[in-house]
Amino acid sequence: MLSENSMSIKSRLPLKIGILSLSLVVQAAGAVAAAVPFIMNDFSDRTTAQVQSILTLPSMAILIFILLSSWFIKALGKKRTVCLGLMIALVGGILPAFTMNFGLILFARILFGAGLGLFNSMTVSLIGDNFTGADQKNLLGIQSAVMTLGNSLATFAAGLLLTISWQASFLVYLVILPILFLFLFGYRNVNENPVETTQSSTIGTKRRKLPLSVTLGILTLFLFFISLMVVITSSALLIQELALTNQGFLSTALAIAGIFSSLVALAFGQITKLLKRFTPVVVISFAMVGFFTITLAPTMTVFFIGLLVVYLANLVVPYVYSVILSDVDPEANNLVVSLAMVACNLGAFSSPYVINFISQLFGMTTAVMQVRIAAGIMAIIALIFLFLAFNKTTTPISKEEL
């Protein structure tokens, strides 16, 4: 239930903008990837792995501080924790633009990841705190789209700044400053505790364990990112094995597919109204068709169409978050969303190792077979969601579905 204070806000638009703006930067750690070769030139005494860690260290820090964020929230409250995270990320983000000390650059990247990790889970949980029903579903779809578009825009802006110098590319993180002001403006009148005390205690006594829908939802996110990352890690090898012409179009195809996925996510609320509990089953079924299409593609055009279909599966992410926000004690939203985000990141990180292990286990090491293994994992995910769709006791029903 929303607090009376938050319900009395006349205009919800500033609040929506403030919360959604946080998602613009949460996936921007890799925006400066194009600067790595230039950094290597200036730090020729460092190994390639050391320079590449500039890109990987933030991810490690993000994972750690996603888990620690609940402690900060208890100590500081959500608003102060978000502001602290943004300020830390701002300092860590732009610091490499002003130093040639390699150790300090690495520290700055850890700092940047720590800042992002502090408010990462709240990009979703704050939506659950302040919005319900159709509003909540629509915002979860928009949040997913904003996150993807934010990463694309940051990468593009960093590339423009790279024409000045590799240090200038880190100035892209100055975007955090207006995000901080947007959040402070939109979140200024919101009660930190959206759940009434009397209800919290009642809910807490009834829900001591995670509902099955939430537990399985988190598991599917882990499996989902193991499968989806194969598209990124194996596509280049796949088109070589298929001997497709115009292979240089791959990076553009992946970028367009990501933007297409963002646009589809904007309609998430409407799609769930239509498909209801079967939303993830339908989109994953389409994704499986997409996986097999790209393994059989005779041309890059067909391959590109297959990619677009595969990326429809990204609707699984806001769907699982909507289940979490609907079926968990609101006081536990942030912790459970944090666990879900850790599952996403661990799935993405472990994907090449898991897929390689399975492919070697069955003696199928080609890129074509690895993509088909990923399709098999998607089939398992579809079966889990099919079970949840028919098990009404584990899947929350919104008012729109009644």
C-alpha positions as CSV (number, residue, x, y, z in Angstrom):
1,M,0.0,0.0,0.0
2,L,1.2,3.5,-0.8
3,S,1.5,6.0,2.0
4,E,-1.0,8.9,2.3
5,N,1.8,11.3,1.7
6,S,2.9,9.8,-1.6
7,M,-0.8,9.3,-2.7
8,S,-1.5,13.0,-2.1
9,I,1.1,14.2,-4.6
10,K,-0.8,16.0,-7.3
11,S,1.6,15.5,-10.1
12,R,3.3,12.1,-10.4
13,L,5.4,13.1,-13.5
14,P,8.4,14.6,-11.6
15,L,8.5,11.5,-9.3
16,K,8.4,9.2,-12.4
17,I,11.1,11.1,-14.1
18,G,13.2,11.2,-11.0
19,I,13.1,7.5,-10.5
20,L,13.4,6.6,-14.1
21,S,16.4,8.9,-14.6
22,L,18.4,6.6,-12.3
23,S,18.3,3.9,-14.9
24,L,20.1,6.1,-17.5
25,V,23.5,5.3,-15.9
26,V,23.3,1.9,-14.2
27,Q,24.6,0.1,-17.3
28,A,27.1,2.7,-18.3
29,A,30.3,1.2,-16.8
30,G,31.3,-0.1,-20.2
31,A,30.6,3.2,-22.1
32,V,34.4,4.0,-22.2
33,A,35.3,0.6,-23.7
34,A,36.6,2.3,-26.9
35,A,39.2,4.1,-24.8
36,V,41.1,0.9,-23.8
37,P,43.5,0.8,-26.8
38,F,44.5,4.5,-26.2
39,I,44.9,3.8,-22.5
40,M,47.2,0.9,-23.3
41,N,49.4,3.2,-25.4
42,D,49.9,5.6,-22.5
43,F,50.4,2.8,-20.0
44,S,52.7,0.5,-22.0
45,D,54.2,-0.8,-18.8
46,R,50.9,-2.4,-17.8
47,T,49.6,-5.7,-19.1
48,T,46.5,-6.0,-21.3
49,A,44.6,-7.6,-18.5
50,Q,45.4,-4.8,-16.1
51,V,44.2,-2.2,-18.6
52,Q,41.1,-4.2,-19.4
53,S,40.3,-4.4,-15.7
54,I,39.3,-0.7,-16.0
55,L,36.1,-2.1,-17.6
56,T,35.6,-5.1,-15.3
57,L,36.3,-3.7,-11.9
58,P,33.1,-1.6,-11.8
59,S,31.1,-4.8,-12.4
60,M,32.7,-6.5,-9.4
61,A,32.0,-3.5,-7.2
62,I,28.4,-3.3,-8.4
63,L,27.7,-6.9,-7.4
64,I,29.2,-6.3,-3.9
65,F,27.4,-3.1,-3.2
66,I,24.1,-4.3,-4.5
67,L,24.2,-6.8,-1.6
68,L,25.4,-4.1,0.8
69,S,22.8,-1.6,-0.3
70,S,20.2,-2.9,2.1
71,W,22.4,-2.1,5.0
72,F,22.9,1.4,3.8
73,I,19.1,1.8,3.3
74,K,18.5,0.8,6.9
75,A,21.1,3.2,8.1
76,L,20.4,6.2,5.8
77,G,17.0,5.6,4.2
78,K,16.4,5.2,0.5
79,K,16.6,8.8,-0.6
80,R,20.0,9.4,1.1
81,T,21.4,6.1,-0.1
82,V,20.5,7.0,-3.7
83,C,22.1,10.4,-3.4
84,L,25.2,9.0,-1.8
85,G,25.5,6.4,-4.5
86,L,25.1,9.1,-7.2
87,M,27.7,11.3,-5.7
88,I,30.2,8.4,-5.2
89,A,29.6,7.3,-8.8
90,L,30.1,10.9,-10.1
91,V,33.4,11.3,-8.3
92,G,34.6,7.8,-9.4
93,G,33.3,8.3,-12.9
94,I,35.1,11.5,-13.8
95,L,38.3,11.1,-11.7
96,P,40.2,9.2,-14.5
97,A,39.8,12.4,-16.6
98,F,42.1,14.3,-14.2
99,T,44.8,11.8,-13.3
100,M,47.5,9.7,-15.0
101,N,48.1,7.6,-11.9
102,F,47.1,4.1,-13.0
103,G,46.4,2.9,-9.5
104,L,44.2,5.9,-8.8
105,I,42.3,5.2,-12.1
106,L,41.6,1.6,-10.9
107,F,40.5,2.9,-7.5
108,A,38.2,5.4,-9.3
109,R,36.6,2.6,-11.3
110,I,35.9,0.6,-8.1
111,L,34.4,3.7,-6.6
112,F,32.2,4.2,-9.7
113,G,30.9,0.7,-9.4
114,A,30.3,1.0,-5.7
115,G,28.2,4.1,-6.3
116,L,26.1,2.4,-9.0
117,G,25.7,-0.7,-6.8
118,L,24.2,1.4,-3.9
119,F,21.2,2.5,-5.9
120,N,21.1,-0.2,-8.6
121,S,18.3,-2.2,-7.0
122,M,16.3,0.9,-6.2
123,T,15.8,1.6,-9.9
124,V,13.1,-1.1,-9.6
125,S,12.1,-1.1,-5.9
126,L,11.3,2.6,-5.9
127,I,8.7,1.9,-8.6
128,G,7.2,-0.7,-6.4
129,D,7.2,1.6,-3.4
130,N,5.3,4.4,-5.2
131,F,3.2,2.8,-8.0
132,T,0.8,-0.1,-8.3
133,G,-1.2,-1.9,-11.0
134,A,-1.0,-0.7,-14.6
135,D,1.2,2.3,-13.6
136,Q,3.7,-0.1,-12.1
137,K,3.9,-2.4,-15.1
138,N,4.2,0.5,-17.5
139,L,7.0,2.0,-15.5
140,L,8.9,-1.3,-15.3
141,G,8.8,-1.5,-19.1
142,I,9.9,2.0,-19.4
143,Q,12.7,1.4,-16.8
144,S,14.0,-1.5,-18.9
145,A,14.0,0.7,-22.0
146,V,15.6,3.7,-20.3
147,M,18.4,1.4,-19.0
148,T,19.3,0.1,-22.5
149,L,19.0,3.5,-24.2
150,G,21.0,5.1,-21.4
151,N,23.9,2.7,-22.1
152,S,23.7,3.3,-25.9
153,L,23.7,7.1,-25.5
154,A,26.5,7.0,-23.0
155,T,28.6,4.8,-25.3
156,F,27.9,7.2,-28.2
157,A,28.8,10.3,-26.1
158,A,32.0,8.7,-24.8
159,G,33.0,8.0,-28.4
160,L,32.6,11.6,-29.4
161,L,34.6,12.7,-26.3
162,L,37.3,10.2,-27.3
163,T,38.1,12.3,-30.3
164,I,39.5,14.8,-27.8
165,S,41.4,12.3,-25.7
166,W,40.9,9.1,-23.8
167,Q,40.7,11.0,-20.6
168,A,38.0,13.2,-21.9
169,S,35.8,10.2,-22.6
170,F,35.4,9.7,-18.8
171,L,33.6,13.1,-18.7
172,V,30.6,11.3,-20.0
173,Y,29.8,10.5,-16.4
174,L,29.1,14.1,-15.7
175,V,25.5,13.1,-16.8
176,I,25.2,11.9,-13.2
177,L,25.0,15.5,-12.0
178,P,21.6,16.3,-13.7
179,I,20.4,12.8,-12.8
180,L,21.0,13.7,-9.1
181,F,19.0,17.0,-9.5
182,L,16.2,15.2,-11.3
183,F,16.0,12.6,-8.5
184,L,16.1,15.2,-5.7
185,F,13.4,17.3,-7.4
186,G,11.1,14.4,-8.1
187,Y,11.5,12.5,-4.8
188,R,11.4,15.6,-2.5
189,N,7.9,14.9,-1.0
190,V,7.9,11.2,-0.8
191,N,7.6,9.3,2.5
192,E,10.6,7.0,3.1
193,N,8.4,4.3,4.5
194,P,5.6,3.5,2.0
195,V,4.1,0.7,4.1
196,E,2.0,1.3,7.2
197,T,3.5,-0.2,10.4
198,T,0.4,-2.2,11.3
199,Q,0.3,-3.8,7.9
200,S,4.0,-4.5,7.8
201,S,3.9,-6.5,11.0
202,T,0.9,-8.5,9.7
203,I,2.5,-9.2,6.3
204,G,5.8,-10.0,8.0
205,T,4.2,-12.8,10.1
206,K,2.6,-14.3,7.0
207,R,5.5,-14.2,4.6
208,R,8.6,-15.3,6.2
209,K,9.7,-17.3,3.1
210,L,10.0,-16.1,-0.4
211,P,7.0,-17.2,-2.5
212,L,7.7,-19.9,-5.0
213,S,7.0,-17.5,-7.9
214,V,9.7,-15.2,-6.7
215,T,12.3,-17.9,-6.0
216,L,11.8,-19.4,-9.5
217,G,11.7,-15.9,-11.0
218,I,15.2,-15.2,-9.7
219,L,16.4,-18.6,-10.9
220,T,15.0,-17.9,-14.4
221,L,16.9,-14.5,-14.5
222,F,20.1,-16.4,-13.8
223,L,19.4,-18.9,-16.6
224,F,18.0,-16.2,-18.9
225,F,21.2,-14.2,-18.9
226,I,23.4,-17.3,-19.4
227,S,21.4,-17.9,-22.5
228,L,21.0,-14.4,-23.9
229,M,24.7,-13.5,-23.5
230,V,25.5,-16.2,-26.1
231,V,24.1,-13.9,-28.7
232,I,26.8,-11.4,-27.9
233,T,29.7,-13.8,-27.3
234,S,29.1,-16.2,-30.1
235,S,27.5,-14.2,-32.9
236,A,30.8,-13.2,-34.6
237,L,32.0,-16.9,-34.7
238,L,28.5,-18.0,-35.8
239,I,28.4,-15.8,-38.9
240,Q,31.9,-17.0,-39.8
241,E,30.8,-20.6,-39.6
242,L,27.7,-19.8,-41.7
243,A,30.0,-17.9,-44.2
244,L,27.6,-15.0,-44.4
245,T,28.5,-11.9,-46.4
246,N,28.6,-8.4,-44.9
247,Q,29.8,-9.7,-41.6
248,G,30.8,-6.2,-40.5
249,F,27.1,-5.4,-40.1
250,L,27.0,-7.5,-36.9
251,S,27.8,-4.7,-34.4
252,T,25.2,-2.5,-36.0
253,A,22.7,-5.3,-36.0
254,L,23.2,-5.9,-32.3
255,A,22.8,-2.2,-31.5
256,I,19.6,-2.0,-33.5
257,A,18.3,-5.1,-31.8
258,G,19.0,-3.5,-28.4
259,I,17.1,-0.4,-29.4
260,F,14.2,-2.5,-30.8
261,S,14.1,-4.3,-27.5
262,S,13.9,-1.0,-25.7
263,L,11.0,0.2,-27.8
264,V,9.1,-3.1,-27.2
265,A,9.7,-2.7,-23.5
266,L,7.8,0.6,-23.6
267,A,4.7,-1.4,-24.4
268,F,5.3,-3.9,-21.6
269,G,2.2,-2.8,-19.6
270,Q,-0.1,-3.3,-22.7
271,I,1.5,-6.6,-23.6
272,T,1.0,-8.0,-20.1
273,K,-2.7,-6.9,-20.2
274,L,-3.1,-9.0,-23.4
275,L,-1.0,-12.1,-22.5
276,K,-1.3,-11.9,-18.7
277,R,0.5,-14.9,-17.0
278,F,1.6,-16.3,-20.3
279,T,3.7,-13.2,-21.2
280,P,7.1,-14.8,-20.5
281,V,6.1,-18.1,-22.1
282,V,5.1,-16.4,-25.4
283,V,8.1,-14.1,-25.7
284,I,10.6,-16.9,-24.8
285,S,8.9,-19.1,-27.4
286,F,9.5,-16.4,-30.0
287,A,13.1,-16.1,-28.8
288,M,13.7,-19.8,-29.3
289,V,12.5,-19.4,-32.9
290,G,14.9,-16.5,-33.2
291,F,17.8,-18.6,-31.9
292,F,17.2,-21.3,-34.4
293,T,16.7,-18.7,-37.2
294,I,20.2,-17.2,-36.7
295,T,21.8,-20.7,-36.7
296,L,20.2,-21.5,-40.1
297,A,20.4,-18.0,-41.6
298,P,21.4,-18.0,-45.3
299,T,22.0,-14.3,-45.3
300,M,22.8,-11.4,-42.9
301,T,19.3,-10.1,-43.5
302,V,17.7,-13.3,-42.1
303,F,20.3,-13.3,-39.3
304,F,19.3,-9.7,-38.4
305,I,15.6,-10.6,-38.3
306,G,16.4,-13.6,-36.1
307,L,18.3,-11.2,-33.7
308,L,15.3,-8.9,-33.4
309,V,13.1,-11.9,-32.5
310,V,15.6,-13.1,-29.9
311,Y,15.7,-9.7,-28.2
312,L,11.9,-9.9,-27.6
313,A,12.9,-12.1,-24.7
314,N,14.1,-9.1,-22.8
315,L,10.5,-8.6,-21.6
316,V,11.2,-11.4,-19.2
317,V,13.2,-9.0,-17.0
318,P,10.4,-6.5,-16.2
319,Y,7.9,-9.4,-15.9
320,V,10.0,-11.0,-13.1
321,Y,10.4,-7.7,-11.4
322,S,6.6,-7.1,-11.5
323,V,6.1,-10.6,-9.9
324,I,8.6,-9.6,-7.2
325,L,7.0,-6.3,-6.5
326,S,3.5,-7.9,-6.4
327,D,4.3,-11.0,-4.3
328,V,6.8,-9.9,-1.7
329,D,6.4,-7.9,1.5
330,P,7.1,-4.3,0.4
331,E,9.6,-3.9,3.2
332,A,11.6,-6.7,1.5
333,N,11.4,-5.3,-2.0
334,N,14.8,-3.9,-2.1
335,L,16.6,-7.0,-0.8
336,V,14.8,-9.3,-3.2
337,V,15.3,-7.0,-6.1
338,S,19.0,-6.9,-5.2
339,L,19.1,-10.7,-5.2
340,A,17.4,-10.7,-8.7
341,M,20.0,-8.2,-10.0
342,V,22.9,-10.3,-8.6
343,A,21.3,-13.3,-10.4
344,C,21.3,-11.2,-13.7
345,N,24.9,-10.2,-13.3
346,L,26.1,-13.6,-12.3
347,G,24.3,-15.2,-15.2
348,A,25.9,-12.7,-17.7
349,F,29.3,-13.2,-16.2
350,S,29.2,-17.0,-16.0
351,S,27.5,-17.5,-19.4
352,P,30.7,-18.3,-21.5
353,Y,31.9,-20.7,-18.9
354,V,28.6,-22.5,-18.5
355,I,27.9,-22.7,-22.2
356,N,31.5,-23.9,-22.9
357,F,31.2,-26.6,-20.2
358,I,27.9,-27.9,-21.6
359,S,29.1,-27.8,-25.2
360,Q,32.3,-29.8,-24.3
361,L,30.3,-32.2,-22.2
362,F,28.2,-33.2,-25.3
363,G,31.1,-32.7,-27.7
364,M,29.4,-29.9,-29.5
365,T,31.8,-27.0,-29.5
366,T,30.8,-25.1,-32.6
367,A,29.2,-21.7,-32.3
368,V,26.0,-23.0,-34.0
369,M,25.6,-25.7,-31.3
370,Q,26.4,-23.2,-28.5
371,V,23.5,-21.0,-29.7
372,R,21.2,-24.1,-29.9
373,I,22.3,-25.0,-26.3
374,A,21.2,-21.4,-25.4
375,A,17.9,-22.1,-27.0
376,G,17.6,-25.3,-24.9
377,I,18.1,-23.2,-21.8
378,M,15.4,-20.9,-23.0
379,A,13.1,-23.9,-23.3
380,I,13.7,-24.8,-19.6
381,I,12.9,-21.2,-18.7
382,A,9.6,-21.4,-20.7
383,L,8.7,-24.6,-18.9
384,I,9.2,-22.9,-15.5
385,F,7.0,-20.0,-16.5
386,L,4.4,-22.4,-17.9
387,F,4.3,-24.1,-14.5
388,L,3.9,-20.8,-12.8
389,A,1.1,-19.7,-15.2
390,F,-1.0,-22.8,-14.3
391,N,-0.1,-22.7,-10.6
392,K,-2.4,-19.9,-9.5
393,T,-1.3,-20.2,-5.9
394,T,2.3,-19.0,-6.8
395,T,1.6,-16.3,-9.4
396,P,0.1,-13.0,-8.3
397,I,-3.1,-11.8,-10.1
398,S,-3.4,-8.1,-10.7
399,K,-6.8,-6.4,-10.8
400,E,-6.5,-6.1,-14.5
401,E,-6.5,-9.9,-14.9
402,L,-9.7,-10.5,-12.9
